[in-house]
Amino acid sequence: MATLTFAEMKKLNESIGQDWFSEGAAEFFNTEYETRHASEGFFITSEHNGDGIRRFSIRSFDLKTYKVKTIGRFMEFETLKDARKRLNKILRIYR
């Protein structure tokens, strides 16, 4: 699987009528993209639920369906370092 930019993933996701990468969705969930691109389709986001405390999630972009899913639990990681550590373990499986 190739490395994708968020612009590429957004365009593909929109092509199936979804708006996962829209500004409105990002604002609603207070989402920030913590990685600059998706390596092997995986990337990290952070969100907060109004308390100002950011938590981190690992996401997967499916190149067949163009859908995004959460790997593990939503807002599972307390630190970006912990999320990156888990993502690196996942990427070793896919490489």
RAKAJO-V669144 format. One record per residue. N is the residue number from 1. RES is the residue in three letters. SS is DSSP state (alpha for helix, beta for strand, coil for the rest). PSI is psi in whole degrees, 0 to 359 (* if undefined). OMEGA is omega in whole degrees, 0 to 359 (* if undefined). Layout:
n->N res->RES ss->SS psi->PSI omega->OMEGA
n->N res->RES ss->SS psi->PSI omega->OMEGA
This chain:
n->1 res->MET ss->coil psi->142 omega->183
n->2 res->ALA ss->coil psi->169 omega->172
n->3 res->THR ss->coil psi->130 omega->182
n->4 res->LEU ss->beta psi->148 omega->172
n->5 res->THR ss->beta psi->163 omega->177
n->6 res->PHE ss->alpha psi->327 omega->177
n->7 res->ALA ss->alpha psi->319 omega->178
n->8 res->GLU ss->alpha psi->316 omega->179
n->9 res->MET ss->alpha psi->320 omega->179
n->10 res->LYS ss->alpha psi->314 omega->181
n->11 res->LYS ss->alpha psi->315 omega->179
n->12 res->LEU ss->alpha psi->318 omega->180
n->13 res->ASN ss->alpha psi->319 omega->178
n->14 res->GLU ss->alpha psi->330 omega->181
n->15 res->SER ss->coil psi->342 omega->177
n->16 res->ILE ss->coil psi->14 omega->176
n->17 res->GLY ss->coil psi->15 omega->178
n->18 res->GLN ss->coil psi->161 omega->182
n->19 res->ASP ss->coil psi->38 omega->184
n->20 res->TRP ss->coil psi->324 omega->184
n->21 res->PHE ss->coil psi->10 omega->183
n->22 res->SER ss->coil psi->156 omega->178
n->23 res->GLU ss->alpha psi->323 omega->180
n->24 res->GLY ss->alpha psi->316 omega->178
n->25 res->ALA ss->alpha psi->319 omega->180
n->26 res->ALA ss->alpha psi->320 omega->179
n->27 res->GLU ss->alpha psi->318 omega->181
n->28 res->PHE ss->alpha psi->316 omega->182
n->29 res->PHE ss->alpha psi->3 omega->183
n->30 res->ASN ss->coil psi->43 omega->186
n->31 res->THR ss->coil psi->137 omega->169
n->32 res->GLU ss->beta psi->143 omega->178
n->33 res->TYR ss->beta psi->119 omega->186
n->34 res->GLU ss->coil psi->346 omega->174
n->35 res->THR ss->coil psi->153 omega->184
n->36 res->ARG ss->coil psi->343 omega->180
n->37 res->HIS ss->beta psi->175 omega->181
n->38 res->ALA ss->beta psi->110 omega->178
n->39 res->SER ss->beta psi->122 omega->183
n->40 res->GLU ss->coil psi->23 omega->180
n->41 res->GLY ss->coil psi->357 omega->182
n->42 res->PHE ss->beta psi->145 omega->176
n->43 res->PHE ss->beta psi->169 omega->182
n->44 res->ILE ss->beta psi->136 omega->172
n->45 res->THR ss->beta psi->162 omega->170
n->46 res->SER ss->beta psi->148 omega->180
n->47 res->GLU ss->beta psi->161 omega->167
n->48 res->HIS ss->coil psi->151 omega->185
n->49 res->ASN ss->coil psi->40 omega->176
n->50 res->GLY ss->coil psi->349 omega->180
n->51 res->ASP ss->coil psi->355 omega->180
n->52 res->GLY ss->coil psi->355 omega->180
n->53 res->ILE ss->coil psi->114 omega->182
n->54 res->ARG ss->coil psi->138 omega->173
n->55 res->ARG ss->beta psi->163 omega->191
n->56 res->PHE ss->beta psi->145 omega->180
n->57 res->SER ss->beta psi->147 omega->173
n->58 res->ILE ss->beta psi->132 omega->182
n->59 res->ARG ss->beta psi->156 omega->177
n->60 res->SER ss->beta psi->130 omega->175
n->61 res->PHE ss->beta psi->121 omega->183
n->62 res->ASP ss->coil psi->118 omega->182
n->63 res->LEU ss->coil psi->346 omega->178
n->64 res->LYS ss->coil psi->319 omega->184
n->65 res->THR ss->coil psi->344 omega->183
n->66 res->TYR ss->coil psi->21 omega->179
n->67 res->LYS ss->coil psi->157 omega->178
n->68 res->VAL ss->beta psi->137 omega->174
n->69 res->LYS ss->beta psi->158 omega->178
n->70 res->THR ss->beta psi->133 omega->176
n->71 res->ILE ss->beta psi->120 omega->186
n->72 res->GLY ss->coil psi->211 omega->181
n->73 res->ARG ss->coil psi->149 omega->174
n->74 res->PHE ss->coil psi->130 omega->180
n->75 res->MET ss->coil psi->38 omega->185
n->76 res->GLU ss->coil psi->327 omega->190
n->77 res->PHE ss->beta psi->136 omega->180
n->78 res->GLU ss->coil psi->334 omega->181
n->79 res->THR ss->coil psi->154 omega->175
n->80 res->LEU ss->alpha psi->324 omega->179
n->81 res->LYS ss->alpha psi->316 omega->179
n->82 res->ASP ss->alpha psi->319 omega->179
n->83 res->ALA ss->alpha psi->318 omega->179
n->84 res->ARG ss->alpha psi->321 omega->179
n->85 res->LYS ss->alpha psi->314 omega->178
n->86 res->ARG ss->alpha psi->319 omega->179
n->87 res->LEU ss->alpha psi->320 omega->178
n->88 res->ASN ss->alpha psi->323 omega->176
n->89 res->LYS ss->alpha psi->318 omega->179
n->90 res->ILE ss->alpha psi->315 omega->182
n->91 res->LEU ss->alpha psi->328 omega->177
n->92 res->ARG ss->alpha psi->329 omega->178
n->93 res->ILE ss->alpha psi->322 omega->185
n->94 res->TYR ss->alpha psi->351 omega->183
n->95 res->ARG ss->coil psi->* omega->*
